[in-house]
Amino acid sequence: MSSSAAAAFAAPSGRVAAITGANKGVGFFIALHLATSGLFSSVLLGCRDSSRGQQAVADIQVQGKGKIAPTIEIKYLPLTVGDAASHDQFRKTVEEQYGKLDCLVNNAGFAFKGADPTPFAQQCKPTVDINFRGTVDLTETLLPLLRNGTDARIVNVASMSGHLSQLRSAGLRNQFTSQTLTMDRLREMVDEFETDVLAGKHSKKGWGNSNYGLSKMALIAATKVMAREEAINGIKVNCCCPGYCDTDMTSHKGPRPPKEGALNAVLPATMENCPSGEFFSNMKVSEW
């Protein structure tokens, strides 16, 4: 985006962006990019750990020196995705201090390491609780503030692991991609997956064999449901895959620098004439 285009886009004053899981990795660089974009007056870093959150704020100020206007506020706020009380407190704080939210980037996520000895069935609930249930609950909690925003955006950081081809059942694929899918039905389907995993029947029922993949596929489906539901309110809702990045989550095995991967979330958060209900990968709209 050119500086003149950015200035025109940023004309409405006081725009506020919030990024979850922003203290390190891809989330940190999403926050850095948004802080240097000139499109937001306040950039809020939602993090579980106070010391890491405060350190991320300091690091952004150092790395963005000369690129972040002195009037731009960069602030840490406590947030634990998956904790309803934390979601409510985060909303309350944002509402009291700003009265609205213009951009929400749901970056926080969870994955068990490949060598983790936790049985597959016991990995299911923690994974879907954060990556799908917690993320959706936080978003719904913040929707009233986003509806007050200017050119409001929601970006869900998903993954290529959420591809539809993981489902063995064509019937399940059709349900996840249905234009009439509701959030209630989507929650029921994720519950059914968890039940089938616990019973050891998920493969026979046509599900895939990845808790993480299912959680991210459900998040992509939720993105499309929200995009349809919030179109009337002018909120653009998209998701993205940052790619296989060099982060703690990948045990630093990914070849893509997280600063580069973060751009896949920054694009739908900042671009002009933004679409809605799309999946971004490699800096363009991609097939799910």
ABEGO torsion letter per residue (X at the ends): XBAAAAAAAAABBGBBBBBBGAABEAAAAAAAAAAAAGABABBBBBBABAAAAAAAAAAAAAAABGABBAABBBBBBBBBBGBAAAAAAAAAAAAAAAGBBABBBBABBBBBBAABABBAAAAAAAAAAAAAAAAAAAAAAAAAAAAABBGBBBBBBBBAAABAAABABAAAAAAAABAABBAAAAAAAAAAAAAAAAAGAAAAAGBBABAAAAAAAAAAAAAAAAAAAAAAAGBBBBBBBAEBBBBAAAGGABABBAAAAAAAAAAAAABBGBBBGBBBBGGBBBBX
